[in-house]
C-alpha cells in the first residue's frame, strides 16, 4: 500500500502544475522555466532556480507559496518525497493566501504525510482541502481520503469516500476494491463486502489472492462450508496450489467434522510431496485419523511424527493408545521414551515408571519391568499396587 500511495502522489503532484494567475509576472515566467527543466529532467537546476525565487519572494506570500509548492513537486519527481515536507510547511505558514491555494497545498501535504503513514494528520489536511476545493474531487483523490480515514479509524467516513471513488471511476483499480472490501467487512456489512470480493474474482478468476480472500471472508464469519467450497473449487481449477492452501483445506474438513476426508487428502498430499513431511504434519495426520477412528493409521502417523521430533506429551499419548489396544511392546517403547524426556518428579513420574514397568512386563521385558517397577515402588501412593505387580512378575519369571 505504501508504494501504491507514492505512485498516486506522483500522479497527483506531477509535472503538470501551472503557476497561479495571481502570481507576479516575474514569478510566473520563472515557474514556466522550471517546468521546462522538469520536462528535460534537469531537476538539480530546477531546485537552484526555485531556491533563488524563494529567497527573492519572502515578502510576497502568494509568490513565495507557489515557489515552495513547485520545490515540493520537484522533490517528489526526484524521488525525494521526504524533502517535499519542508517547502510545503513553509508555504502553509504564510498568511493571506487564497483559500484555493491553501487547499491545494494541504492536499499535496496530505499526500506526503499519508505516504509516511501519518494517517490522522493526513485526514485533517484532506478535510481542510475538501472544505475549500471548488471542483469535484477526482476518484484517485477520493481514494486517498478514504484510506486516510480508514487508517485513522473513521470507518463511516472511509466508506463514504471509497464508495464515491469506486462509483465515479470507470475502471477502479483492484486495490481500491480491496480497501472497499475491508472497510465494509469492518463495518459488518458482510453482504456488500462479499459482493466486492466476487467482483474481484469476476475480473480475474485466475488470481489466487481473490480466492483466498473469499475463503477468508467465510472463515472469519465461521461459515466453514462455503469457505471449503471456495478453496476446493479454486484448487481443482489449479488456482490454488500452495502448501498453505492445501493445509487450510484439510483443516476446514476437520472443522466440518469430516476428519476422514481431511486425513485422506493430507495423506495423499504427503505421498505426492505437495506438503512438507515434517513432525507437525504427521502429528496433524495422526490426530485426524484418531478422530476418524482409524487407529492403526493414526499410530503410524504419530510414530513418524515422533521420529522427526520427539515430544514427551506426544510419546505419552501414543503409549496410551497402544496400551488401550494391548500392544504391549509398542506401548512400553513409547512409555520409556516418555520417561527419557519427562522432567516431572514425584508422583507423576512414579506413575509413568509404573506404567512403563507394567507394559514391559506384559511385553516379556522382565529385566526392564523389574527396573522400572522398583523405581515406582518409592511412591507412597502407588507402593501397594506396584508390589502386587512385582509379585506377579516374580511368579511369571
Helices and strands as residue ranges (DSSP letters): H 2-12, H 25-39, H 43-56, H 61-77, G 81-83, H 84-92, H 99-115, H 119-132, H 139-151, H 155-168, H 174-186, H 190-203, H 208-220, H 224-236, H 243-255, H 259-271, H 279-291, H 295-308, H 312-324, H 328-341, H 347-362, H 366-376, H 383-396
